[in-house]
Amino acid sequence: MSNRTFTMIKPDATGKGNTGAILSMINAAGFRIVAMKMTKLSKEKAGEFYAVHAARPFYGELVEFMSSGPITAAILEKDNAVEDFRKLIGSTNPAEAAEGTIRKLYAASIGENAVHGSDSNENAKIEGDFFFSKLEQF
Ligand code: CMP
């Protein structure tokens, strides 16, 4: 069954000019972009998006970083989208990411890790709806 995941190309990757290269890898891996926008999160919106991590020690740092510059948000469609996309991006910590993954190629640290990928179908829907109205999802 075809399904969907949500991604953000984070401020570090945007600032280094890696947006195009990352989108190219996403397309080459067979994902169809069904929604996309470049935007910048306020601290409030970044805090809301990552509210599930509010009790973690890195939450403040995460919110600061995610609101520090522009991002590209997108919804991606493919069979087994959530799991396959997490394989494509690699481990959260780039030091542990497999060769050829987006984080291995473009991430600098566990905080500045180039891309986000949803961890479940349920969260993919919540996260996609956070950024895109029904009229913006194709
Ligand atoms: P992401 O997939 O966007 O989901 C939550 C984010 O929190 C994660 O990527 C990391 O960027 C960040 N994160 C997780 N663990 C740490 C940590 N120990 N220190 C800083 N940031 C972290």
Backbone and ligand atoms as CSV (ligand in chain L), in Angstrom:
chain,resi,resn,atom,element,x,y,z
A,1,MET,N,N,0.839,-1.206,0.000
A,1,MET,CA,C,0.000,0.000,0.000
A,1,MET,C,C,0.872,1.254,0.000
A,2,SER,N,N,0.454,2.210,-0.792
A,2,SER,CA,C,1.188,3.462,-0.869
A,2,SER,C,C,0.870,4.296,0.374
A,3,ASN,N,N,1.877,4.815,1.034
A,3,ASN,CA,C,1.579,5.707,2.155
A,3,ASN,C,C,2.579,6.838,2.261
A,4,ARG,N,N,2.446,7.626,3.319
A,4,ARG,CA,C,3.124,8.914,3.360
A,4,ARG,C,C,3.967,9.116,4.608
A,5,THR,N,N,5.012,9.920,4.446
A,5,THR,CA,C,5.788,10.367,5.594
A,5,THR,C,C,6.005,11.870,5.480
A,6,PHE,N,N,6.525,12.453,6.552
A,6,PHE,CA,C,6.772,13.894,6.562
A,6,PHE,C,C,8.259,14.131,6.798
A,7,THR,N,N,8.822,15.131,6.113
A,7,THR,CA,C,10.223,15.481,6.330
A,7,THR,C,C,10.418,16.985,6.425
A,8,MET,N,N,11.486,17.368,7.099
A,8,MET,CA,C,11.972,18.753,7.041
A,8,MET,C,C,13.453,18.690,6.705
A,9,ILE,N,N,13.881,19.542,5.778
A,9,ILE,CA,C,15.306,19.786,5.573
A,9,ILE,C,C,15.634,20.931,6.521
A,10,LYS,N,N,16.498,20.664,7.501
A,10,LYS,CA,C,16.680,21.553,8.650
A,10,LYS,C,C,17.575,22.754,8.327
A,11,PRO,N,N,17.629,23.745,9.259
A,11,PRO,CA,C,18.392,24.971,8.983
A,11,PRO,C,C,19.873,24.743,8.649
A,12,ASP,N,N,20.504,23.723,9.213
A,12,ASP,CA,C,21.932,23.492,8.906
A,12,ASP,C,C,22.107,23.124,7.431
A,13,ALA,N,N,21.297,22.183,6.955
A,13,ALA,CA,C,21.401,21.734,5.559
A,13,ALA,C,C,20.979,22.850,4.601
A,14,THR,N,N,19.968,23.619,5.001
A,14,THR,CA,C,19.530,24.745,4.168
A,14,THR,C,C,20.666,25.761,4.037
A,15,GLY,N,N,21.270,26.106,5.176
A,15,GLY,CA,C,22.334,27.110,5.199
A,15,GLY,C,C,23.557,26.699,4.400
A,16,LYS,N,N,23.812,25.387,4.339
A,16,LYS,CA,C,24.993,24.906,3.592
A,16,LYS,C,C,24.686,24.712,2.107
A,17,GLY,N,N,23.442,25.004,1.705
A,17,GLY,CA,C,23.087,24.885,0.288
A,17,GLY,C,C,22.844,23.459,-0.166
A,18,ASN,N,N,22.438,22.582,0.771
A,18,ASN,CA,C,22.261,21.169,0.428
A,18,ASN,C,C,20.817,20.768,0.116
A,19,THR,N,N,19.909,21.735,0.049
A,19,THR,CA,C,18.492,21.395,-0.179
A,19,THR,C,C,18.298,20.616,-1.488
A,20,GLY,N,N,18.868,21.115,-2.570
A,20,GLY,CA,C,18.685,20.461,-3.869
A,20,GLY,C,C,19.246,19.046,-3.895
A,21,ALA,N,N,20.433,18.872,-3.330
A,21,ALA,CA,C,21.062,17.544,-3.321
A,21,ALA,C,C,20.220,16.561,-2.511
A,22,ILE,N,N,19.672,17.026,-1.389
A,22,ILE,CA,C,18.854,16.139,-0.541
A,22,ILE,C,C,17.543,15.792,-1.248
A,23,LEU,N,N,16.909,16.783,-1.880
A,23,LEU,CA,C,15.658,16.498,-2.613
A,23,LEU,C,C,15.930,15.510,-3.755
A,24,SER,N,N,17.082,15.637,-4.384
A,24,SER,CA,C,17.446,14.730,-5.462
A,24,SER,C,C,17.583,13.291,-4.944
A,25,MET,N,N,18.196,13.119,-3.770
A,25,MET,CA,C,18.309,11.780,-3.172
A,25,MET,C,C,16.924,11.220,-2.830
A,26,ILE,N,N,16.051,12.106,-2.347
A,26,ILE,CA,C,14.683,11.682,-1.985
A,26,ILE,C,C,13.950,11.180,-3.232
A,27,ASN,N,N,14.056,11.921,-4.321
A,27,ASN,CA,C,13.421,11.506,-5.581
A,27,ASN,C,C,14.044,10.219,-6.115
A,28,ALA,N,N,15.366,10.140,-6.070
A,28,ALA,CA,C,16.062,8.955,-6.606
A,28,ALA,C,C,15.682,7.694,-5.839
A,29,ALA,N,N,15.315,7.854,-4.558
A,29,ALA,CA,C,14.930,6.696,-3.739
A,29,ALA,C,C,13.460,6.301,-3.975
A,30,GLY,N,N,12.776,7.015,-4.848
A,30,GLY,CA,C,11.423,6.607,-5.232
A,30,GLY,C,C,10.293,7.292,-4.496
A,31,PHE,N,N,10.609,8.354,-3.763
A,31,PHE,CA,C,9.544,9.094,-3.064
A,31,PHE,C,C,8.957,10.151,-4.000
A,32,ARG,N,N,7.646,10.293,-3.950
A,32,ARG,CA,C,6.949,11.338,-4.705
A,32,ARG,C,C,6.628,12.485,-3.746
A,33,ILE,N,N,7.000,13.704,-4.123
A,33,ILE,CA,C,6.710,14.872,-3.275
A,33,ILE,C,C,5.258,15.277,-3.506
A,34,VAL,N,N,4.424,15.204,-2.456
A,34,VAL,CA,C,2.999,15.520,-2.613
A,34,VAL,C,C,2.612,16.818,-1.906
A,35,ALA,N,N,3.581,17.436,-1.217
A,35,ALA,CA,C,3.417,18.773,-0.620
A,35,ALA,C,C,4.824,19.268,-0.331
A,36,MET,N,N,5.067,20.578,-0.525
A,36,MET,CA,C,6.395,21.103,-0.186
A,36,MET,C,C,6.350,22.612,-0.017
A,37,LYS,N,N,7.088,23.119,0.977
A,37,LYS,CA,C,7.261,24.569,1.116
A,37,LYS,C,C,8.547,24.893,1.860
A,38,MET,N,N,9.120,26.051,1.499
A,38,MET,CA,C,10.244,26.592,2.259
A,38,MET,C,C,9.655,27.625,3.205
A,39,THR,N,N,10.057,27.567,4.482
A,39,THR,CA,C,9.495,28.465,5.485
A,39,THR,C,C,10.480,28.604,6.636
A,40,LYS,N,N,10.144,29.433,7.591
A,40,LYS,CA,C,10.992,29.559,8.791
A,40,LYS,C,C,10.091,29.462,10.016
A,41,LEU,N,N,10.432,28.572,10.939
A,41,LEU,CA,C,9.630,28.384,12.148
A,41,LEU,C,C,9.951,29.463,13.167
A,42,SER,N,N,8.923,30.003,13.813
A,42,SER,CA,C,9.150,30.845,14.992
A,42,SER,C,C,9.556,29.910,16.132
A,43,LYS,N,N,10.085,30.472,17.220
A,43,LYS,CA,C,10.408,29.633,18.393
A,43,LYS,C,C,9.147,28.933,18.900
A,44,GLU,N,N,8.045,29.672,18.888
A,44,GLU,CA,C,6.781,29.115,19.383
A,44,GLU,C,C,6.352,27.907,18.536
A,45,LYS,N,N,6.417,28.069,17.214
A,45,LYS,CA,C,5.990,26.975,16.321
A,45,LYS,C,C,6.953,25.778,16.401
A,46,ALA,N,N,8.261,26.053,16.521
A,46,ALA,CA,C,9.229,24.953,16.658
A,46,ALA,C,C,8.958,24.194,17.964
A,47,GLY,N,N,8.659,24.940,19.020
A,47,GLY,CA,C,8.351,24.318,20.309
A,47,GLY,C,C,7.107,23.458,20.239
A,48,GLU,N,N,6.128,23.930,19.485
A,48,GLU,CA,C,4.867,23.192,19.328
A,48,GLU,C,C,5.117,21.904,18.520
A,49,PHE,N,N,5.889,22.020,17.436
A,49,PHE,CA,C,6.154,20.848,16.591
A,49,PHE,C,C,6.860,19.759,17.391
A,50,TYR,N,N,7.815,20.163,18.241
A,50,TYR,CA,C,8.613,19.187,18.999
A,50,TYR,C,C,8.127,19.035,20.442
A,51,ALA,N,N,6.865,19.373,20.708
A,51,ALA,CA,C,6.326,19.340,22.079
A,51,ALA,C,C,6.513,17.978,22.757
A,52,VAL,N,N,6.517,16.921,21.958
A,52,VAL,CA,C,6.699,15.572,22.503
A,52,VAL,C,C,8.054,15.437,23.212
A,53,HIS,N,N,9.022,16.296,22.859
A,53,HIS,CA,C,10.356,16.253,23.473
A,53,HIS,C,C,10.531,17.306,24.576
A,54,ALA,N,N,9.430,17.949,24.993
A,54,ALA,CA,C,9.530,19.096,25.913
A,54,ALA,C,C,10.260,18.782,27.220
A,55,ALA,N,N,10.193,17.541,27.682
A,55,ALA,CA,C,10.839,17.200,28.953
A,55,ALA,C,C,12.312,16.812,28.785
A,56,ARG,N,N,12.769,16.699,27.538
A,56,ARG,CA,C,14.156,16.268,27.293
A,56,ARG,C,C,15.143,17.408,27.543
A,57,PRO,N,N,16.356,17.061,27.979
A,57,PRO,CA,C,17.350,18.111,28.266
A,57,PRO,C,C,17.740,18.923,27.032
A,58,PHE,N,N,17.593,18.330,25.836
A,58,PHE,CA,C,18.008,19.035,24.614
A,58,PHE,C,C,16.892,19.864,23.983
A,59,TYR,N,N,15.721,19.922,24.632
A,59,TYR,CA,C,14.560,20.594,24.020
A,59,TYR,C,C,14.839,22.064,23.675
A,60,GLY,N,N,15.436,22.818,24.621
A,60,GLY,CA,C,15.710,24.238,24.396
A,60,GLY,C,C,16.620,24.452,23.196
A,61,GLU,N,N,17.665,23.635,23.155
A,61,GLU,CA,C,18.641,23.680,22.052
A,61,GLU,C,C,17.956,23.333,20.712
A,62,LEU,N,N,17.095,22.331,20.762
A,62,LEU,CA,C,16.374,21.880,19.562
A,62,LEU,C,C,15.477,22.998,19.019
A,63,VAL,N,N,14.747,23.659,19.917
A,63,VAL,CA,C,13.838,24.735,19.516
A,63,VAL,C,C,14.631,25.925,18.960
A,64,GLU,N,N,15.733,26.278,19.633
A,64,GLU,CA,C,16.604,27.374,19.149
A,64,GLU,C,C,17.096,27.068,17.737
A,65,PHE,N,N,17.614,25.871,17.577
A,65,PHE,CA,C,18.192,25.485,16.284
A,65,PHE,C,C,17.135,25.447,15.185
A,66,MET,N,N,15.998,24.841,15.469
A,66,MET,CA,C,14.987,24.677,14.421
A,66,MET,C,C,14.321,25.989,14.018
A,67,SER,N,N,14.492,27.027,14.868
A,67,SER,CA,C,13.937,28.343,14.517
A,67,SER,C,C,15.050,29.301,14.059
A,68,SER,N,N,16.255,28.774,13.848
A,68,SER,CA,C,17.409,29.644,13.554
A,68,SER,C,C,17.533,30.025,12.078
A,69,GLY,N,N,16.806,29.370,11.211
A,69,GLY,CA,C,16.913,29.674,9.781
A,69,GLY,C,C,15.848,28.931,9.005
A,70,PRO,N,N,15.795,29.161,7.689
A,70,PRO,CA,C,14.757,28.519,6.888
A,70,PRO,C,C,14.886,26.993,6.821
A,71,ILE,N,N,13.750,26.379,6.617
A,71,ILE,CA,C,13.663,24.922,6.441
A,71,ILE,C,C,12.823,24.646,5.193
A,72,THR,N,N,12.910,23.422,4.682
A,72,THR,CA,C,11.958,22.977,3.659
A,72,THR,C,C,11.172,21.823,4.249
A,73,ALA,N,N,9.840,21.981,4.290
A,73,ALA,CA,C,8.947,20.940,4.803
A,73,ALA,C,C,8.311,20.240,3.611
A,74,ALA,N,N,8.144,18.918,3.709
A,74,ALA,CA,C,7.531,18.187,2.591
A,74,ALA,C,C,6.825,16.931,3.076
A,75,ILE,N,N,5.787,16.545,2.342
A,75,ILE,CA,C,5.135,15.250,2.544
A,75,ILE,C,C,5.535,14.372,1.364
A,76,LEU,N,N,5.938,13.143,1.688
A,76,LEU,CA,C,6.477,12.218,0.683
A,76,LEU,C,C,5.632,10.958,0.624
A,77,GLU,N,N,5.399,10.475,-0.583
A,77,GLU,CA,C,4.576,9.284,-0.776
A,77,GLU,C,C,5.383,8.152,-1.412
A,78,LYS,N,N,5.194,6.965,-0.878
A,78,LYS,CA,C,5.879,5.764,-1.392
A,78,LYS,C,C,5.338,4.567,-0.618
A,79,ASP,N,N,5.423,3.385,-1.182
A,79,ASP,CA,C,5.112,2.197,-0.376
A,79,ASP,C,C,6.024,2.201,0.838
A,80,ASN,N,N,5.491,1.857,1.998
A,80,ASN,CA,C,6.318,1.715,3.200
A,80,ASN,C,C,7.123,2.996,3.503
A,81,ALA,N,N,6.466,4.150,3.302
A,81,ALA,CA,C,7.168,5.440,3.308
A,81,ALA,C,C,7.927,5.725,4.608
A,82,VAL,N,N,7.306,5.521,5.764
A,82,VAL,CA,C,7.936,5.909,7.039
A,82,VAL,C,C,9.232,5.139,7.250
A,83,GLU,N,N,9.153,3.815,7.113
A,83,GLU,CA,C,10.324,2.978,7.368
A,83,GLU,C,C,11.403,3.205,6.307
A,84,ASP,N,N,10.995,3.246,5.045
A,84,ASP,CA,C,11.987,3.421,3.976
A,84,ASP,C,C,12.673,4.778,4.065
A,85,PHE,N,N,11.930,5.803,4.498
A,85,PHE,CA,C,12.566,7.120,4.598
A,85,PHE,C,C,13.552,7.152,5.756
A,86,ARG,N,N,13.220,6.486,6.846
A,86,ARG,CA,C,14.165,6.454,7.973
A,86,ARG,C,C,15.454,5.717,7.588
A,87,LYS,N,N,15.316,4.718,6.726
A,87,LYS,CA,C,16.531,4.045,6.210
A,87,LYS,C,C,17.338,5.005,5.344
A,88,LEU,N,N,16.658,5.771,4.506
A,88,LEU,CA,C,17.346,6.700,3.600
A,88,LEU,C,C,18.087,7.794,4.377
A,89,ILE,N,N,17.497,8.269,5.488
A,89,ILE,CA,C,18.155,9.367,6.217
A,89,ILE,C,C,19.225,8.858,7.179
A,90,GLY,N,N,19.105,7.651,7.699
A,90,GLY,CA,C,20.108,7.100,8.618
A,90,GLY,C,C,19.845,7.489,10.066
A,91,SER,N,N,20.709,7.018,10.959
A,91,SER,CA,C,20.526,7.218,12.406
A,91,SER,C,C,20.488,8.695,12.780
A,92,THR,N,N,19.756,8.996,13.870
A,92,THR,CA,C,19.642,10.376,14.374
A,92,THR,C,C,21.018,10.987,14.585
A,93,ASN,N,N,21.915,10.189,15.151
A,93,ASN,CA,C,23.293,10.644,15.355
A,93,ASN,C,C,24.110,10.314,14.101
A,94,PRO,N,N,24.579,11.325,13.357
A,94,PRO,CA,C,25.277,11.040,12.094
A,94,PRO,C,C,26.521,10.173,12.264
A,95,ALA,N,N,27.109,10.178,13.469
A,95,ALA,CA,C,28.282,9.327,13.720
A,95,ALA,C,C,27.911,7.846,13.605
A,96,GLU,N,N,26.616,7.546,13.794
A,96,GLU,CA,C,26.145,6.157,13.710
A,96,GLU,C,C,25.404,5.869,12.403
A,97,ALA,N,N,25.291,6.868,11.540
A,97,ALA,CA,C,24.506,6.693,10.303
A,97,ALA,C,C,25.275,5.859,9.286
A,98,ALA,N,N,24.538,4.999,8.566
A,98,ALA,CA,C,25.155,4.119,7.561
A,98,ALA,C,C,25.680,4.929,6.374
A,99,GLU,N,N,26.692,4.364,5.722
A,99,GLU,CA,C,27.261,4.973,4.498
A,99,GLU,C,C,26.155,5.219,3.477
A,100,GLY,N,N,26.227,6.334,2.806
A,100,GLY,CA,C,25.277,6.617,1.730
A,100,GLY,C,C,23.968,7.225,2.181
A,101,THR,N,N,23.760,7.317,3.506
A,101,THR,CA,C,22.515,7.920,3.989
A,101,THR,C,C,22.650,9.445,3.979
A,102,ILE,N,N,21.498,10.118,4.008
A,102,ILE,CA,C,21.495,11.591,3.953
A,102,ILE,C,C,22.249,12.171,5.154
A,103,ARG,N,N,22.025,11.611,6.352
A,103,ARG,CA,C,22.713,12.166,7.531
A,103,ARG,C,C,24.211,11.884,7.499
A,104,LYS,N,N,24.602,10.723,6.973
A,104,LYS,CA,C,26.034,10.433,6.867
A,104,LYS,C,C,26.706,11.462,5.953
A,105,LEU,N,N,26.002,11.813,4.881
A,105,LEU,CA,C,26.570,12.738,3.900
A,105,LEU,C,C,26.509,14.198,4.345
A,106,TYR,N,N,25.405,14.586,5.010
A,106,TYR,CA,C,25.163,16.015,5.196
A,106,TYR,C,C,25.007,16.488,6.641
A,107,ALA,N,N,24.933,15.595,7.637
A,107,ALA,CA,C,24.700,16.034,9.014
A,107,ALA,C,C,26.014,16.188,9.770
A,108,ALA,N,N,26.046,17.168,10.682
A,108,ALA,CA,C,27.270,17.443,11.436
A,108,ALA,C,C,27.228,16.856,12.844
A,109,SER,N,N,26.044,16.772,13.443
A,109,SER,CA,C,25.936,16.332,14.843
A,109,SER,C,C,24.515,15.837,15.109
A,110,ILE,N,N,24.305,15.297,16.301
A,110,ILE,CA,C,22.961,14.782,16.642
A,110,ILE,C,C,21.920,15.915,16.657
A,111,GLY,N,N,22.339,17.110,17.008
A,111,GLY,CA,C,21.415,18.257,17.014
A,111,GLY,C,C,21.224,18.817,15.616
A,112,GLU,N,N,22.332,19.041,14.927
A,112,GLU,CA,C,22.279,19.603,13.572
A,112,GLU,C,C,22.382,18.453,12.584
A,113,ASN,N,N,21.270,17.728,12.446
A,113,ASN,CA,C,21.331,16.460,11.715
A,113,ASN,C,C,20.612,16.483,10.363
A,114,ALA,N,N,20.567,17.652,9.758
A,114,ALA,CA,C,20.200,17.833,8.333
A,114,ALA,C,C,18.729,17.626,7.979
A,115,VAL,N,N,18.144,16.526,8.469
A,115,VAL,CA,C,16.759,16.227,8.090
A,115,VAL,C,C,15.981,15.616,9.247
A,116,HIS,N,N,14.663,15.792,9.178
A,116,HIS,CA,C,13.745,15.106,10.089
A,116,HIS,C,C,12.958,14.088,9.283
A,117,GLY,N,N,12.607,12.978,9.897
A,117,GLY,CA,C,11.698,12.007,9.282
A,117,GLY,C,C,10.742,11.490,10.337
A,118,SER,N,N,9.462,11.390,9.996
A,118,SER,CA,C,8.457,10.908,10.964
A,118,SER,C,C,8.785,9.496,11.433
A,119,ASP,N,N,8.381,9.181,12.686
A,119,ASP,CA,C,8.691,7.853,13.229
A,119,ASP,C,C,7.515,6.878,13.183
A,120,SER,N,N,6.344,7.314,12.685
A,120,SER,CA,C,5.196,6.409,12.568
A,120,SER,C,C,4.198,7.007,11.582
A,121,ASN,N,N,3.288,6.171,11.072
A,121,ASN,CA,C,2.251,6.679,10.162
A,121,ASN,C,C,1.396,7.728,10.851
A,122,GLU,N,N,1.100,7.487,12.125
A,122,GLU,CA,C,0.264,8.423,12.886
A,122,GLU,C,C,0.943,9.790,12.998
A,123,ASN,N,N,2.232,9.790,13.358
A,123,ASN,CA,C,2.953,11.068,13.474
A,123,ASN,C,C,3.172,11.727,12.114
A,124,ALA,N,N,3.322,10.929,11.065
A,124,ALA,CA,C,3.476,11.499,9.716
A,124,ALA,C,C,2.251,12.348,9.365
A,125,LYS,N,N,1.090,11.844,9.703
A,125,LYS,CA,C,-0.166,12.571,9.415
A,125,LYS,C,C,-0.248,13.852,10.261
A,126,ILE,N,N,0.065,13.728,11.554
A,126,ILE,CA,C,0.018,14.897,12.450
A,126,ILE,C,C,1.008,15.959,11.977
A,127,GLU,N,N,2.221,15.526,11.649
A,127,GLU,CA,C,3.282,16.474,11.259
A,127,GLU,C,C,2.992,17.116,9.904
A,128,GLY,N,N,2.503,16.338,8.952
A,128,GLY,CA,C,2.141,16.889,7.640
A,128,GLY,C,C,1.030,17.917,7.775
A,129,ASP,N,N,0.033,17.603,8.602
A,129,ASP,CA,C,-1.089,18.528,8.805
A,129,ASP,C,C,-0.671,19.783,9.576
A,130,PHE,N,N,0.448,19.702,10.321
A,130,PHE,CA,C,0.970,20.869,11.044
A,130,PHE,C,C,1.399,21.955,10.040
A,131,PHE,N,N,1.950,21.532,8.913
A,131,PHE,CA,C,2.492,22.481,7.917
A,131,PHE,C,C,1.571,22.745,6.737
A,132,PHE,N,N,0.729,21.771,6.381
A,132,PHE,CA,C,-0.004,21.878,5.114
A,132,PHE,C,C,-1.509,21.700,5.322
A,133,SER,N,N,-2.281,22.603,4.687
A,133,SER,CA,C,-3.740,22.451,4.692
A,133,SER,C,C,-4.110,21.330,3.719
A,134,LYS,N,N,-5.354,20.920,3.718
A,134,LYS,CA,C,-5.822,19.881,2.780
A,134,LYS,C,C,-5.610,20.327,1.334
A,135,LEU,N,N,-5.777,21.632,1.087
A,135,LEU,CA,C,-5.618,22.160,-0.280
A,135,LEU,C,C,-4.177,22.115,-0.761
A,136,GLU,N,N,-3.226,21.945,0.173
A,136,GLU,CA,C,-1.792,21.944,-0.189
A,136,GLU,C,C,-1.213,20.533,-0.246
A,137,GLN,N,N,-2.053,19.512,-0.020
A,137,GLN,CA,C,-1.573,18.122,-0.038
A,137,GLN,C,C,-2.149,17.432,-1.268
A,138,PHE,N,N,-1.284,16.965,-2.165
A,138,PHE,CA,C,-1.741,16.450,-3.465
A,138,PHE,C,C,-1.664,14.928,-3.549
L,1,CMP,P1,P,14.500,14.623,14.705
L,1,CMP,O1,O,14.393,13.398,13.884
L,1,CMP,O2,O,14.111,15.900,14.061
L,1,CMP,O3,O,13.647,14.446,16.049
L,1,CMP,C1,C,13.995,15.028,17.277
L,1,CMP,C2,C,15.301,15.741,17.225
L,1,CMP,O4,O,15.886,16.021,18.462
L,1,CMP,C3,C,16.312,14.866,16.535
L,1,CMP,O5,O,16.020,14.768,15.164
L,1,CMP,C4,C,17.611,15.544,16.877
L,1,CMP,O6,O,17.954,16.570,15.971
L,1,CMP,C5,C,17.284,16.141,18.230
L,1,CMP,N1,N,18.018,15.421,19.254
L,1,CMP,C6,C,17.846,14.149,19.626
L,1,CMP,N2,N,18.716,13.830,20.603
L,1,CMP,C7,C,19.459,14.945,20.830
L,1,CMP,C8,C,20.530,15.239,21.707
L,1,CMP,N3,N,21.008,14.321,22.567
L,1,CMP,N4,N,21.056,16.483,21.666
L,1,CMP,C9,C,20.560,17.412,20.801
L,1,CMP,N5,N,19.530,17.173,19.941
L,1,CMP,C10,C,19.007,15.950,19.964
